[in-house]
Amino acid sequence: MKLVVQRVTSASVDVEGEIVGEISDGLMVLVGFGHNDTAREADYLAGKLAKLRIFEDENGRMNKSVRDIGGQVLLVPQFTLYAHTKKNRPSFHKALSPDRATELFDYFTGKCGELVPVETGEFGAFMKVKLLNNGPVTILLEKEFE
C-alpha cells in the first residue's frame, strides 16, 4: 500500500464539474493498493497518517499531527502509484484489481474517519484534483506485510 501525503492549506476533487470532496488545512493523500494489500496494511497506515507529525508547532518545528491541528484529510484513490515503468508506457499489473481496491479504499476511508475528519475522491472516476501544498511538504508512506 502506498500513500503520497501532502500537507495542504486547501484541496478539492472535482468529478464532471461537481466538487465531491474538499478540505481546508490538512492532508491531501493519494492512495494506491498493490496485489498483496489487505486490511492489515490499511489499519497500520490509517494510524500512521493520523499521527504523522508534519505540521508546525509554536516553535516552527514539524511536531504536530493533523489531529493536533484539528485538520482534515482528503483521500484520493490513485492506482497509478503502482505503475511499472521499465518501458516508456507504464504497466499497472502490480495494482490491485478495481473491485478489491474499491473495497479496500472504502475500508481505509472508514478507518481514517475513526481518527480524523475525512473527505474523498470518487473511485474509478476521472478526477480533477486541486491543492495548495503548504511548505511544500510531500511524504511517501508505504507498508507491505509479508
PyMOL commands that set and color helices and strands:
alter all, ss='L'
color gray80, all
select helices_A, chain A and resi 39-51+79-82+98-113
alter helices_A, ss='H'
color red, helices_A
select strands_A, chain A and resi 2-15+18-23+26-32+55-56+62-64+72-77+118-120+128-142
alter strands_A, ss='S'
color yellow, strands_A
deselect
rebuild
show_as cartoon
